[in-house]
Amino acid sequence: MATGGIYVGGGIAPKIVNKLLDGAFLNAFVDKGRFRNLLSEIPIKVILNPDIGLLGAASVASRLV
């Protein structure tokens, strides 16, 4: 269970950050009946760095060498 946080990333996230912040996404995320209280405690972060995929791949590759 991702109680430590959820990170929304990729090429689309920075382009739709205003939609992610307007409340509709968060309301849909927590609107899960009896899990609402649990889900409302999970932090959600939007990754704005366009190179995050490359940085992640480089990080993994550096551990393989």
Secondary structure by P-SEA (a helix, b strand, c coil): ccccccccccccccccccccccaaaaaaaaccccaaaaaaabbbbbbcccaaaaaaaaaaaaaac
